[in-house]
Amino acid sequence: FSTPSADLHSSRDSCRIPGAADIKRLLKAKAAHEQRVKVVQARVQILKSQEQQIWKDWM
């Protein structure tokens, strides 16, 4: 049987601390993701305004 403290130490050993390269890669991925979100939000806004204009013209 293993003790809870032994399990804690073994799981802590298996965790990896991110290095500078990992952090740089993650920050780059985050920036790219945020840019994609902004593009999608802008497109949604354009579509909403077009839809409102169509409803306005139709009524």
Number of C-alpha atoms within 10 A of each C-alpha: 4 6 7 9 9 11 11 10 10 11 10 10 9 8 8 7 7 10 9 9 9 11 11 12 12 13 12 12 12 12 12 12 12 12 12 12 12 12 12 12 12 12 12 12 12 12 12 12 12 12 12 12 11 11 10 9 8 7 5
